[in-house]
């Protein structure tokens, strides 16, 4: 017998896993554009572009929107340096 709560929990775990994978791919993409990322002591990520301001991001984003928000922050920082991302 399948419990509805168990199915929902599994779906949530799959979403978190997918979002984490997307954030990793995003970091890899932006590393190719000159970003440097490192893990913080609080298990988040911090990125810097050409020594600019730090852009913080979660290591396990809660939803797809948070991944899109991180990418928007990265692009905005690049525009501050005159680079389109």
C-alpha positions as CSV (number, residue, x, y, z in Angstrom):
1,X,0.0,0.0,0.0
2,X,1.3,3.4,-1.0
3,X,1.0,6.3,1.4
4,X,0.1,9.7,-0.1
5,X,2.5,11.4,2.3
6,X,5.3,9.2,1.2
7,X,4.7,9.9,-2.5
8,X,4.7,13.7,-1.8
9,X,7.9,13.4,0.2
10,X,9.5,11.5,-2.7
11,X,8.4,14.2,-5.1
12,X,9.8,16.9,-2.9
13,X,13.1,15.1,-2.7
14,X,13.2,14.7,-6.5
15,X,12.6,18.5,-7.0
16,X,15.3,19.4,-4.5
17,X,17.7,17.0,-6.3
18,X,16.8,18.4,-9.7
19,X,17.2,22.0,-8.5
20,X,20.6,21.1,-6.9
21,X,21.7,19.6,-10.2
22,X,20.5,22.6,-12.1
23,X,22.4,24.9,-9.7
24,X,25.6,22.8,-10.2
25,X,25.2,23.1,-14.0
26,X,24.7,26.9,-13.6
27,X,27.9,27.2,-11.6
28,X,29.8,25.2,-14.3
29,X,28.4,27.4,-17.0
30,X,29.4,30.6,-15.2
31,X,32.8,29.3,-14.3
32,X,33.4,29.1,-18.0
33,X,32.6,32.8,-18.2
34,X,35.2,33.7,-15.6
35,X,33.3,33.3,-12.3
36,X,35.0,31.7,-9.3
37,X,32.9,29.8,-6.8
38,X,33.7,28.4,-3.4
39,X,31.7,26.7,-0.7
40,X,31.1,28.7,2.5
41,X,31.3,27.3,6.1
42,X,27.5,27.5,6.3
43,X,27.2,25.1,3.3
44,X,26.2,27.8,0.8
45,X,28.1,28.9,-2.3
46,X,29.6,32.3,-3.0
47,X,30.6,33.5,-6.4
48,X,32.7,36.4,-7.6
49,X,33.2,37.8,-11.0
50,X,36.5,39.6,-11.6
51,X,36.9,40.4,-7.9
52,X,33.5,42.1,-7.8
53,X,30.8,41.8,-5.2
54,X,30.0,38.4,-3.7
55,X,26.9,36.6,-5.0
56,X,25.6,34.1,-2.5
57,X,23.5,31.1,-3.4
58,X,22.1,28.0,-1.6
59,X,23.7,24.6,-2.0
60,X,20.2,23.0,-2.1
61,X,17.7,25.5,-3.7
62,X,14.1,25.0,-2.6
63,X,12.5,25.5,-6.0
64,X,13.1,26.3,-9.7
65,X,12.5,30.0,-9.0
66,X,15.5,30.2,-6.7
67,X,17.7,28.8,-9.5
68,X,16.4,31.4,-11.9
69,X,16.9,34.2,-9.3
70,X,20.6,33.1,-8.8
71,X,21.1,33.3,-12.5
72,X,19.6,36.7,-12.7
73,X,22.0,37.9,-9.9
74,X,25.0,36.5,-11.8
75,X,24.0,38.2,-15.0
76,X,23.4,41.5,-13.2
77,X,26.9,41.4,-11.7
78,X,28.4,40.7,-15.1
79,X,26.6,43.7,-16.5
80,X,28.2,45.8,-13.8
81,X,31.5,44.8,-15.4
82,X,30.3,45.6,-18.9
83,X,29.9,41.9,-19.9
84,X,26.7,40.4,-21.2
85,X,26.0,36.9,-19.8
